[in-house]
Structure formats: C-alpha cells, structure tokens
C-alpha cells in the first residue's frame, strides 16, 4: 500500500485528494451529477457535525455572553487603584469565587493560567523549584508520573530528568489503572510528587486517583512511624556516644490534570483526592486562553516567570478579566448540564459501539468496566487501515474527528492506546470520537453511516 504524508494528502498536490473526495462523497451520499447534492461539478455543503470535543469544545452561550459583557463593561487593569481597575478586580474575584465553589476550595486556592499546559507545568516545575529553593538537591527529589498522561506532563517529566531529578514513569494495568502494588514499591521517603490525569483525553479512561492518594497516605503514615522509631533509637544511641540521624521524610503530593473531566464527572478537589487540580476552559465549553491550577497556599510553588504580584506572585502578569468571567460561567454550564448530558452520552455511545463493533478488524479501546470510562469519548482501532486518511475522508463528508490528542498530531500512532493495550497495531490505527451537549442522536446516526462507508471505501481502494 502506497503511503502518502499527511501534508501531501491534505494539500492535494499529487492529485489523489480530489479523486478520493469525489469517489467517496458519491458513495456516501448516493450522489451523481444529476442529484440535488451535486451541482456544476461541486458538492453542496451540508451541516457539519463536530465530534472532537475532547480536543476543544464549542463555547457555550452563557460563557460567550459573559465574556462579551465583561469585555464591554470594563477595560481597566485589575491591579490598578482607580474605579475602572477596582471594577475589573471585582469581576475577577467574583469569577474566582464561582470556580472555587464548584471545586470546593477557597477562592485563594484558584490560580489563573493560560491553560492546562501552563497549569501542569506550574504544578510540577513550580513545586520542584520551590523544593530546590528550600535546600533540597534535585537528585534527592523523586517524581512519579503516569506514562499515559498528557504530553504537558510527560514532557515536563522528561525535562526534569534531564536536569538531574529522580524521575520515574508509573506502570499502567490493562484495566486502565495505575498499578497500586507497583506504586507502593516505587515510593521513597524522597518522593515529592505524583502526577496523573483524572480522565484520559484519548480513551476516556477514568483513572484511580483516589486509590493512588490512599497509597500515598499509607506510605506517609508508615514513614512517620519509622521516623519516630528512628528518633527514639537516635536518642538512645546519643547516650552511648554514637549519634544516628533520622531518615529524611516528606509528604508526597498528588497533582491531577482534570481537563477532560468537567463535561461528565464530579470536579471537586476532594472527589479526585488531589492536592493540586488543573482545569482548562477550552475543554469545558469556555473560551480558549485561560485555565486554572487549584492549589492551597500551604503548597510550596515557585513562579515559572517573574514579574508582578498577581496570582499570589506565583503567576505574574495582568489577568484576563473577560476570560475569567467566561470561565466561571463554563463551570456553571457544565454543572447544570452534567447529569442530563451523561445520560444522553451513554445512549450515543451504545449506538456507536453497536454498529462499529460489527466492522471487521475493529476494536473498541476501553476498559472492561464501563464505570471507569467517561461516556462521551470513544476510541476505536481499525486494524490495517490508515486512520489519517479516514479522518480526512470523514472531514470531507462533514464530520470532525481525530486520531489522537491534538497535542500529538505530528507523532506516529497513539502513544496512549499502545501503552494501554500493549498492541502496536491498535495504537497505530486509532480514531477518537468525542461529543458534547449540543450533539444529537441524529448527528450520531449520520456519522455512523458515513464511518461505515468510509471504512468500506478504504478497504476497497487500498493504495
């Protein structure tokens, strides 16, 4: 089979894109030059169906309205002392308070960032830098992370390792969980932080963050007891003239990226047992360009950049008041629609699986326990098919889907699916379908028809 690059295929410079487009659209629409959907050599546009909500969500009306209202109402800098500045500050703190209520934290715990990537970096790098500033050497700071996490976590872990920190990836079980037994064996007194996702943005797997946190608590308790016993032994040894220092010990924190959780999952910090929790507006029907790190003031964090005293002096820079106001409304919108959408998403998921599972050499990439998967993200492997071609055919038919995380578009195959299934073939042929509150069952039915035809078309016209 001849393989073209994504750039060659998308550009159509080699002539194949136009031919495939014409042949495929004729197939799925039953079109011919005399049909209503084909006129003067051109296909008429039909309603597009957006099925890539896991990458970025449409902005809901309340969030868009709130953001536009704030943009018109204030242009003052929230750090300025005059009337306009004070009004901007009032709107900013009101938004912070709304978000804090939904995550069940104090307003002071909410630190605004530009998105989840920055918030993850601030949680990880910020904490590591603070520990180094307190006198600990990088080699004595141990960091664990889930190997299937978002690239903003994985690449940050790699950067820390290059700087001399003790960094290890946590193993993942075939059931889609962090292996708790192995985690306990990997923990050290020097383990400062564990980073993972609440929900996998590629497969929809809901991670066992509470089990991980419980393992960290048990380990901390055991270390306290060991430290106390060592202190008693040290005092007895001092009497004998041989001082024995107590072993080093520190509390291990849990950092959870909850970017993919808000549409269907509880978003409180306690629900995920997280010490630090991350959100991104663009993943929860808010405006792009703002996110949040929820972290108590007692957790040591150092800024990634230096400047003014904004956001507890941890994230300097003038805050985007309108985006924060819109962000708060996105939290409210998700909370209002969560239960109803979850029920509808389960219906859509069952419908998709019923039809897609009939296709040959096709696998649904989900855990055995459906309760450990969010209902609105479905990851499928079409073994032996080029799913990059498949997404382009579906795009031409009016459906927006993806193969994997948008942040890994230029990589080959799905790193996450390969690790979860232990099958490189499944990882190399993935398609991710994700939907939201405005997706209808009629949209899903149309997509199923187009997908079945697209897969059959690829099988018949393998290059």
HELIX and SHEET records of a PDB file:
HELIX    1   1 UNK A    6  UNK A   11  1                                   6    
HELIX    2   2 UNK A   16  UNK A   29  1                                  14    
HELIX    3   3 UNK A   61  UNK A   73  1                                  13    
HELIX    4   4 UNK A   83  UNK A  103  1                                  21    
HELIX    5   5 UNK A  107  UNK A  109  5                                   3    
HELIX    6   6 UNK A  116  UNK A  133  1                                  18    
HELIX    7   7 UNK A  138  UNK A  140  5                                   3    
HELIX    8   8 UNK A  151  UNK A  162  1                                  12    
HELIX    9   9 UNK A  180  UNK A  186  1                                   7    
HELIX   10  10 UNK A  209  UNK A  239  1                                  31    
HELIX   11  11 UNK A  281  UNK A  283  5                                   3    
HELIX   12  12 UNK A  311  UNK A  313  5                                   3    
HELIX   13  13 UNK A  321  UNK A  356  1                                  36    
HELIX   14  14 UNK A  370  UNK A  372  5                                   3    
HELIX   15  15 UNK A  387  UNK A  396  1                                  10    
HELIX   16  16 UNK A  406  UNK A  408  5                                   3    
HELIX   17  17 UNK A  415  UNK A  421  1                                   7    
HELIX   18  18 UNK A  424  UNK A  427  1                                   4    
HELIX   19  19 UNK A  441  UNK A  460  1                                  20    
SHEET    1   A 2 UNK A  38  UNK A  39  0                                        
SHEET    2   A 2 UNK A  42  UNK A  43 -1                                        
SHEET    1   B 2 UNK A  49  UNK A  50  0                                        
SHEET    2   B 2 UNK A 399  UNK A 400  1                                        
SHEET    1   C 7 UNK A 110  UNK A 113  0                                        
SHEET    2   C 7 UNK A 291  UNK A 295 -1                                        
SHEET    3   C 7 UNK A 276  UNK A 280 -1                                        
SHEET    4   C 7 UNK A 253  UNK A 257  1                                        
SHEET    5   C 7 UNK A 191  UNK A 197  1                                        
SHEET    6   C 7 UNK A 142  UNK A 146  1                                        
SHEET    7   C 7 UNK A 166  UNK A 170  1                                        
SHEET    1   D 3 UNK A 362  UNK A 364  0                                        
SHEET    2   D 3 UNK A 377  UNK A 382 -1                                        
SHEET    3   D 3 UNK A 430  UNK A 434 -1                                        
END                                                                             
